[in-house]
């Protein structure tokens, strides 16, 4: 039998995406704090969601890229 190779797994890019979601959630929570009581969730209805009295008031889809430029459009495979 030949030598076995060990595949390496790097979750760094995914972790950056999750940390970005948390930062977006905190920023929007500060902005939403003017409207009164609400709850904020990460990875429930969408990437970041806000609810007041059990009703969704904002649902956000976030996208983080490690590259300085990215081309998101309606036809982008990222969407």
C-alpha positions in Angstrom: 0.0 0.0 0.0 1.1 3.5 -0.7 1.7 6.3 1.7 -1.5 7.8 3.1 -1.9 11.6 3.0 -3.5 13.6 5.6 -5.8 16.3 4.4 -5.5 19.6 6.2 -8.6 21.5 7.2 -8.5 25.3 7.7 -11.6 26.9 9.2 -10.0 30.3 9.4 -12.1 31.9 6.7 -15.3 30.5 8.2 -14.3 31.8 11.6 -13.7 35.3 10.2 -17.2 35.1 8.6 -18.8 34.2 12.0 -16.9 36.9 13.8 -18.1 39.4 11.1 -21.7 38.3 11.7 -21.3 39.1 15.4 -19.8 42.5 14.7 -22.7 43.3 12.3 -25.2 42.1 15.0 -23.6 44.4 17.6 -23.6 47.4 15.3 -27.2 46.9 14.3 -28.1 46.3 18.0 -26.7 49.7 18.9 -28.8 51.3 16.1 -31.9 49.3 16.9 -31.6 50.2 20.6 -33.6 53.4 20.0 -36.8 51.5 19.2 -37.1 49.7 22.6 -36.9 46.1 23.6 -35.8 43.6 21.0 -33.8 40.4 20.7 -31.0 39.7 18.3 -30.0 36.2 17.0 -27.1 35.0 14.9 -27.7 32.0 12.5 -31.4 31.5 13.2 -33.8 33.0 10.7 -30.8 34.3 8.7 -27.2 35.4 9.4 -28.4 38.1 11.8 -32.1 38.7 12.8 -33.9 41.0 15.2 -37.3 40.4 16.8 -39.6 42.5 18.9 -42.5 40.9 20.7 -41.9 37.7 18.8 -42.2 39.3 15.3 -39.1 39.7 13.0 -38.2 43.4 12.5 -35.0 42.9 10.5 -33.3 40.0 8.9 -29.7 40.5 7.6 -27.6 38.5 5.2 -23.9 39.2 5.7 -21.0 38.4 3.5 -17.3 38.6 4.5 -14.5 38.3 2.1 -10.8 38.0 2.9 -10.0 39.6 -0.5 -9.9 43.3 -0.7 -12.3 43.3 -3.7 -15.3 41.1 -4.4 -17.9 41.2 -7.1 -21.3 40.4 -5.7 -24.2 40.7 -8.0 -27.5 38.9 -8.6 -25.7 36.2 -10.6 -22.8 35.8 -8.2 -22.3 32.2 -7.0 -21.8 33.6 -3.5 -25.5 34.4 -3.4 
